[in-house]
Every structure is written in C-alpha cells, then in structure tokens.
C-alpha cells in the first residue's frame, strides 16, 4: 500500500512539473505573444526612438505604494530589436529619463519572450534602460520611427505629459517620423494637438488595450484606460476580441499612414514591422 502511494505521488509530481514546464507553450498557442513573420527591411542609416513610462508602482488612487509595475518587457524589447535588426540606430527614452521600471511579472518564465531573453543577455540595451533619455531633451523630429510602449505604468504618466503631447505634435508636423504605439502607449498621443488647437488623434482610426482586457485582468484602479481615453479624444477606436482579450491582437494603420497602433502586448512585433514598412516606402528609399 505504501509503495502504491509513493508511485501515485511520484506520478502526480511528474504531472505537475510537466504541466508547469509546458505553460509557456500553452499560453503561446492560446494567442499570447503570437509569432509574426513580417517582411524584413534594410533601414541602415535610419533612426528609431522607443519611449516608455517612468512610473513603477501599481498604486490605488490617493496612495503611493503598491506592487511593482512599469513597462511590459515585450512592449519594449519587440520593437527595439525589430528596429535594431533592420539596421536602425535605436534610442530609448522615458518620461523622466534615467532608470526605466520594467514590470517584473512580464519577465516571468511563462510570458517571457525570446526578445526578453535577448534583453537579459544584452548589456547594450540594459545600459539604455538604466540610463534612458529624458523626453524633454530629445528632438523627436530627428527620427524616422517613434514607438511608445505601454504597460500598466504608462497609465499614470504618458497621458498626463504635456511635454510628450507637444513633442508628438512637433514630430507629426515634421512629416518624417512614423508614429506608433502598443497597448497603454497610445495614451502618449492624447495630448497632441494640431495647429488649430484640436486634438491630433480626433477622427483617426486607432487602437490600444481594450476596456474588456483591463476588466478581465482586474486592474481597474489605474487612472487612465486607453480605450476610454481614445474614445474621449475622438478616436475611431477599434479592436479584436477573444475569450480573453489578452489573447487577441489587432494593429491599425490610420488613413493618413502616419500612426500605427497595436492593441496590446501581442501586437508589438506587427506594429513595429508596419512602421518599418511605411519608413521603407518613404521617398528616397
């Protein structure tokens, strides 16, 4: 009897370990961080800027403490390495500059991507993350692609930054930069205005993380939700859905072909590739 019990416990333990090791594959097949086989580009000599949040605490309204958060790792690493592998020079900036908080949960082995693994072995990108440029000090008009990453931290600062709004407007009117975002990164566009003082995104087709995904993950206390704020700004919001929206993905190129927005953490690869496609199509390429 004792021997049978030990065998049963051994089988159970083996099953638990096997399931645990299989979790990354399971969630990937469900739709998390889908593989995107986009066209490759040679954009040597072109410049890209990846912008992130500087906020690292998932705090409730009126509080200053809470779980650690920040940018979701893949929303930084996927566009960064996409641009880099196309031969672009890539800078990394944040709202306040200096160390960028990376949400520790986004580096958990279940959701960690090959690009995240690459970051963990890449002293060059680690140095850029530790010493990010402050957006105040960056001339956005000198870039060919500007990508705003998301993550829960972005809900606390991107949409409140007048500096970011002004610099997005400057980049838009410089006509060269293609502007992109993923997930909460779309909040970085809502304060940008046109020359008549109207919101620059009003009337544009765009996406960002859905209210449904925010509710499903139970993180409603953040001060801004992309779908809600984009709709308030007059955006023609669109998204895809799934049994859980964290397994959906959707990318939108606006009719003017200046803004490329991705719905959530699954959309980073495709968003960056569509941005590079537009850069490659510019005159002189």
FINUGU-579979 format. One line per 5 residues: their letters; for each residue z, y, x of C-alpha. Coordinates in nm, 3 decimals, decimal comma. Layout:
N
a) Z Y X | ...
This chain:
285
xxxxx) 0,000 0,000 0,000 | 0,094 0,239 0,279 | -0,231 0,159 0,462 | -0,436 0,228 0,149 | -0,260 0,560 0,101
xxxxx) -0,334 0,664 0,460 | -0,700 0,571 0,417 | -0,719 0,772 0,093 | -0,558 1,073 0,259 | -0,798 1,040 0,550
xxxxx) -1,098 1,034 0,318 | -0,963 1,334 0,128 | -0,904 1,528 0,451 | -1,254 1,442 0,572 | -1,399 1,566 0,244
xxxxx) -1,207 1,894 0,260 | -1,315 1,957 0,621 | -1,677 1,868 0,542 | -1,680 2,100 0,241 | -1,529 2,381 0,447
xxxxx) -1,790 2,347 0,718 | -2,064 2,337 0,455 | -1,956 2,656 0,278 | -2,183 2,892 0,478 | -2,485 2,676 0,389
xxxxx) -2,380 2,652 0,026 | -2,337 3,026 -0,028 | -2,662 3,094 0,161 | -2,852 2,859 -0,071 | -2,692 3,029 -0,370
xxxxx) -2,851 3,353 -0,252 | -2,611 3,521 -0,010 | -2,800 3,680 0,281 | -3,136 3,520 0,199 | -3,386 3,465 0,476
xxxxx) -3,654 3,734 0,478 | -3,977 3,664 0,661 | -4,128 4,010 0,679 | -4,420 4,120 0,892 | -4,333 4,211 1,250
xxxxx) -4,409 4,558 1,383 | -4,457 4,717 1,723 | -4,290 5,056 1,688 | -4,224 5,127 2,054 | -4,155 5,495 2,105
xxxxx) -4,023 5,541 1,751 | -3,660 5,626 1,676 | -3,419 5,495 1,413 | -3,074 5,612 1,309 | -2,821 5,386 1,135
xxxxx) -2,539 5,573 0,958 | -2,210 5,423 0,838 | -1,881 5,512 0,676 | -1,577 5,621 0,876 | -1,329 5,506 0,610
xxxxx) -1,139 5,188 0,690 | -0,880 5,140 0,413 | -0,937 4,997 0,066 | -0,674 5,218 -0,092 | -0,590 5,284 -0,454
xxxxx) -0,618 5,639 -0,595 | -0,340 5,856 -0,457 | -0,247 5,604 -0,188 | -0,330 5,590 0,181 | -0,254 5,226 0,257
xxxxx) -0,434 4,908 0,161 | -0,640 4,621 0,300 | -0,873 4,693 0,591 | -1,233 4,767 0,497 | -1,525 4,971 0,630
xxxxx) -1,894 4,895 0,667 | -2,005 4,543 0,580 | -2,114 4,392 0,910 | -2,454 4,268 0,794 | -2,540 4,606 0,643
xxxxx) -2,516 4,746 0,995 | -2,646 4,455 1,201 | -2,950 4,359 0,993 | -3,124 4,698 1,006 | -3,007 4,766 1,360
xxxxx) -3,160 4,452 1,507 | -3,465 4,478 1,283 | -3,541 4,822 1,424 | -3,445 4,723 1,777 | -3,663 4,413 1,782
xxxxx) -3,958 4,626 1,669 | -3,918 4,826 1,990 | -3,747 5,127 1,836 | -3,472 5,327 2,002 | -3,174 5,293 1,767
xxxxx) -2,876 5,529 1,746 | -2,562 5,466 1,542 | -2,371 5,747 1,370 | -2,087 5,778 1,123 | -1,935 6,048 0,906
xxxxx) -1,660 6,135 1,156 | -1,802 5,981 1,471 | -1,608 5,757 1,708 | -1,496 5,403 1,618 | -1,665 5,256 1,311
xxxxx) -1,443 5,035 1,093 | -1,610 4,703 1,018 | -1,476 4,516 0,718 | -1,303 4,212 0,873 | -1,387 3,996 0,573
xxxxx) -1,757 4,048 0,638 | -1,721 3,867 0,970 | -1,560 3,562 0,810 | -1,747 3,246 0,912 | -1,850 3,178 0,551
xxxxx) -2,051 3,502 0,519 | -2,126 3,580 0,884 | -2,498 3,601 0,961 | -2,695 3,530 1,281 | -2,721 3,908 1,333
xxxxx) -2,344 3,938 1,302 | -2,309 3,664 1,564 | -2,550 3,856 1,783 | -2,338 4,169 1,747 | -2,026 3,979 1,855
xxxxx) -2,208 3,891 2,179 | -2,377 4,229 2,228 | -2,185 4,481 2,440 | -2,455 4,745 2,385 | -2,413 4,756 2,006
xxxxx) -2,037 4,714 2,039 | -2,030 5,028 2,254 | -2,233 5,219 1,993 | -1,994 5,106 1,719 | -1,691 5,208 1,926
xxxxx) -1,841 5,547 2,017 | -2,064 5,631 1,719 | -2,226 5,973 1,698 | -2,083 6,223 1,450 | -2,340 6,310 1,186
xxxxx) -2,265 6,682 1,234 | -2,401 6,654 1,588 | -2,718 6,461 1,507 | -3,059 6,614 1,434 | -3,190 6,392 1,157
xxxxx) -3,538 6,542 1,182 | -3,596 6,372 1,517 | -3,601 6,020 1,371 | -3,873 5,809 1,215 | -3,632 5,596 1,011
xxxxx) -3,284 5,683 0,885 | -3,086 5,397 0,732 | -2,750 5,445 0,556 | -2,536 5,130 0,548 | -2,281 5,054 0,278
xxxxx) -1,963 4,854 0,249 | -1,654 4,943 0,047 | -1,550 5,217 0,289 | -1,867 5,409 0,204 | -1,734 5,467 -0,148
xxxxx) -1,474 5,702 0,000 | -1,681 5,934 0,219 | -2,062 5,914 0,203 | -2,094 6,062 -0,145 | -1,848 6,341 -0,068
xxxxx) -2,009 6,463 0,254 | -2,185 6,798 0,217 | -2,297 6,762 0,580 | -2,469 6,433 0,504 | -2,632 6,576 0,193
xxxxx) -2,764 6,875 0,386 | -2,897 6,666 0,671 | -3,070 6,424 0,435 | -3,244 6,725 0,280 | -3,347 6,851 0,624
xxxxx) -3,485 6,508 0,712 | -3,678 6,490 0,386 | -3,843 6,829 0,436 | -3,921 6,748 0,799 | -4,158 6,493 0,636
xxxxx) -4,141 6,247 0,925 | -3,829 6,033 0,856 | -3,839 5,744 0,610 | -3,500 5,740 0,438 | -3,331 5,414 0,347
xxxxx) -3,002 5,269 0,233 | -2,840 4,950 0,119 | -2,557 4,886 -0,128 | -2,300 5,174 -0,123 | -2,515 5,351 0,136
xxxxx) -2,716 5,506 -0,150 | -2,416 5,733 -0,210 | -2,525 5,917 0,103 | -2,819 6,061 -0,092 | -2,644 6,203 -0,398
xxxxx) -2,558 6,543 -0,245 | -2,902 6,611 -0,102 | -3,086 6,897 -0,274 | -3,439 7,025 -0,290 | -3,542 7,382 -0,210
xxxxx) -3,467 7,489 -0,566 | -3,114 7,356 -0,552 | -3,186 7,048 -0,764 | -3,068 6,702 -0,665 | -3,330 6,547 -0,441
xxxxx) -3,298 6,199 -0,591 | -3,333 6,304 -0,955 | -3,626 6,125 -1,119 | -3,672 5,878 -0,831 | -3,670 5,501 -0,861
xxxxx) -3,377 5,376 -0,651 | -3,115 5,105 -0,635 | -2,768 5,040 -0,496 | -2,492 4,794 -0,570 | -2,462 4,734 -0,944
xxxxx) -2,157 4,813 -1,153 | -2,169 4,448 -1,256 | -2,120 4,332 -0,896 | -1,836 4,578 -0,843 | -1,660 4,450 -1,157
xxxxx) -1,723 4,085 -1,071 | -1,561 4,132 -0,730 | -1,266 4,308 -0,892 | -1,283 4,616 -0,670 | -1,293 4,891 -0,932
xxxxx) -1,045 5,129 -0,770 | -1,292 5,280 -0,522 | -1,364 5,644 -0,611 | -1,742 5,606 -0,646 | -1,967 5,326 -0,767
xxxxx) -2,336 5,351 -0,666 | -2,499 5,258 -0,996 | -2,279 5,504 -1,185 | -2,328 5,787 -0,936 | -2,701 5,734 -0,900
xxxxx) -2,746 5,746 -1,276 | -2,536 6,066 -1,290 | -2,770 6,216 -1,030 | -3,071 6,145 -1,249 | -3,198 5,843 -1,058
xxxxx) -3,416 5,591 -1,240 | -3,181 5,310 -1,142 | -3,299 4,951 -1,127 | -3,153 4,624 -1,004 | -3,180 4,248 -1,022
xxxxx) -2,909 4,024 -1,159 | -2,782 3,669 -1,117 | -2,495 3,457 -1,245 | -2,302 3,673 -0,998 | -2,479 3,984 -0,871
xxxxx) -2,359 3,926 -0,516 | -2,628 3,654 -0,507 | -2,904 3,884 -0,633 | -3,123 4,117 -0,427 | -3,368 4,395 -0,503
xxxxx) -3,548 4,658 -0,295 | -3,712 4,971 -0,430 | -3,969 5,199 -0,265 | -3,987 5,527 -0,455 | -4,324 5,651 -0,580
xxxxx) -4,347 5,909 -0,302 | -4,283 5,634 -0,045 | -4,011 5,832 0,131 | -3,699 5,646 0,009 | -3,642 5,271 0,044
xxxxx) -3,321 5,145 -0,114 | -3,168 4,797 -0,121 | -2,936 4,673 -0,394 | -2,663 4,502 -0,195 | -2,563 4,314 0,119
xxxxx) -2,851 4,070 0,063 | -3,113 4,343 0,085 | -3,071 4,478 0,438 | -3,349 4,281 0,607 | -3,612 4,360 0,345
xxxxx) -3,512 4,727 0,322 | -3,543 4,777 0,697 | -3,877 4,593 0,708 | -4,024 4,800 0,425 | -3,908 5,114 0,605
xxxxx) -4,083 4,997 0,921 | -4,396 4,922 0,719 | -4,403 5,283 0,599 | -4,339 5,412 0,952 | -4,627 5,199 1,082
xxxxx) -4,860 5,337 0,816 | -4,796 5,697 0,916 | -5,088 5,888 1,074 | -5,113 5,838 1,448 | -5,002 5,474 1,442
